[in-house]
Amino acid sequence: ACGMEEWEEGYLEVGPDVGLLQGQLQLSGTAYEDALLAMLENLRGLGAHAALRGLLAEAPVLPVPGVVILLEDVLGAGGAWATAALGAAREAIVERPVLRPYFVELVLAAATDPDASTRSKAVRLCANQLTLLSPELAQSIESHANAALQLLVTSNPPEGSGPGGSTPPEWTEEEAARYCELYMTLCVRHHNLLPGLMTAYAAAPEPVKAALATSSDALARALGHSNPQLLQLVENPLPGSEPLVLHMLEVLMGALLPSQQMLGACRARYARTRDVAILAPVVAALSKAEVLELLPGLLQATGTNVKALYSKLTSVQTAMGDPLFAPAELLVALHALNPTRDGIPTKALISAVDTALKNPGIFPQHTVAQALQQMESQFPLPLLFMRTIISALRATPRLKPFISDLISRLIARQVWLDRNQWLGLLMLVDSNGEAYFPHMLQLPLPVLQQVLGLNPDLHKRQTEPALRRSTALNFAKWAYSSRNPMQVLRPVTMMLDMLLQSEQAEQQQQQQQQPQAGALSTSALGPSQHPAPAATATPADSNTATLGANSHGMQQVQQQGSEAGNVAPAPGAAAGSHENLGASAGEGGVGDAAGAQPQDDREQDEFDLDFDALEDDEGEREEEG
């Protein structure tokens, strides 16, 4: 019996619906409820989640709130238990309308559960099944989802909503995603909810905006290219919602061409606002002339994914069956941009080129080589041409032979007449040393004299581009070594001798100053405390003797050169005397510092400025020299 007679009397007195509800409420705390809950707990202990769900479906009545509390506990176990609890709740909602509010509340609470699997099951149950039972129930679910969305905008996280029952001081992206998932899913079927989503995004804090954008990916794909509500939002977005609309459009387009309706909506908005960012997702559907005209704006528009832009332009199949640009063609078009003429800041242009070079999947090695070959024939050379050569070499060292040939051709066309490109070429030599020393021997004597820092005109020596002092010394040693495959003309050897002698003279002067400094430091001591003078020769005497010997060797080299004409003998014939000179200057190889001259430790990796800034850096290096 378990109190069933009392329940039947209440049912007969107040009528069917009210009687059912009151009767099931009156069973709370009765022997019937105790027996039912005990059976459910036993099934739970046995792991029989299917049997538990079946018992709830077959029970004549479900006393509340006892059964609801038990199902909440079962939900917390996750996995198959969560599935069983939600299935039992669904059956109660469908088969026992009088208890519907209690079990709908249970499912809605699960729609924000911290466990992603449980939350996803509850959200799908609400959106795909419960909203179809009745308009009243659909309205109730939409109201709950909207309240959760507004909570993200107007309030702090609810108490106990964080991990382990904690209360976060403010919304995080992860927490915000829990509370917006139901609303996002409902938008797929109920497009009238989209304006509410955009309004909430405009007013939300940054973590909530990030969560809404991430959660909108599936929504964008579900809506499709031709959805009227989405087209309306693209053409006339609500104030503040533009970033979310742009993100959804980017996700929706992917590697596909837009529909004509979507392209028309984007064109209409651009015509009205001149905001070029709206055209970035549909750029593959534009003509090549339009893209070239819009390229400066696209590269610096807020929210533009430059890598995705390059991918669309070089990979998306157009109506003609081919991509809009070949990769090399697009790279050349980037270098054709001029900051002054096209209104793009130099740093933005540098960033755009760097993005291209750092994505070999879009711009592979052979593509970069093709682009450089095409740009080499241009006059004048593109502003970032030499900088791109340096960056490409760092990214792909296998390009070194190709770039070496290219440098030889640039010198043949007198690249030193273009100051920006000449600065870049000297930086390339500074960075790579011996690999590009042979090209320095191609230079005319006046240009080489300036490059080595030997220009007799002091003003030009200080203002015109030159190699680092350490690089120039290494070049001189290399020219006299057996590693040099080229013969050196006598006027060049005279300049090299002058450079090496000046370095050795500076070292002599530094060594002579060191004993003098020591004498000054010991003069403060008493006469009896002065150290006894050494009986050995001073370093200065030794260096003077070495210099004399080396000078005699240089005279022999010059005499041999005069016998052979204007061309010096093969490097090996003169290597002995000049290698001795290099040894006295502390030669440890081409890559080592020359003598006591400190190696300039500034790296060439920071190529993030325009060439005007590089000229300033060159002036500083010359002053240090």
Buried (B, 14 or more C-beta within 10 A) or exposed (E): EBBBEBBEEBBEEEEEEEBBBBBBBBBEEBEBBBEBBEBBEEBBEEEBBEBBBBBBBEBEBBBBBBBBEBBBEBBBBBEEBBBBBBBBBBBBBEEBBBBBBBBBBBBBEBBBBBBEEBBBBBBBBBBEEBBEBEEEBBEBBBEBBBEBBBBBBEEEBBEEBBEEEEEBEEBBBBBBBBBBBBBBBBBBEBBEBBBBBBBBBBBBEEBBBBBBBBBBBBBBEBBEBEBEBBBBBBBEBBEBBBBBBBBBBBBBBEEBBBBEBBBBBBBBBBEEEEBBBBBBBBBBBBEEEBBBBBBBBBBBBEEBBBBBBBBBBBBBEBEEEEBBBBBBBBBBBBBBBBBEEBEBEBBBBBBBBBBBBEBEEBBBBEBBBBBBBBBBEEEEBBBBBBBBBBBBBBBBEEBEEBBBEBBEEBBEEEBBEBBBBBBBBBBBBBBBBBBBBBBBBEBEEEBBBBBBBBBEEEEEBBBBBBBBBBBBBBBBBBBBBEBBEEBBBBBBBBBBBBBBBEBBEBBBEEBEEEEEEEEEEEEEEEEEEEEEEEEEEEBBEBBEEBBEEBEEBBEEBBEBBEEEEEEBBBBEBBBEBBBBBBEBBBBEEBEBBBBEBEBBEEEEEEBEBBBEEBBEBBBEBBEEB
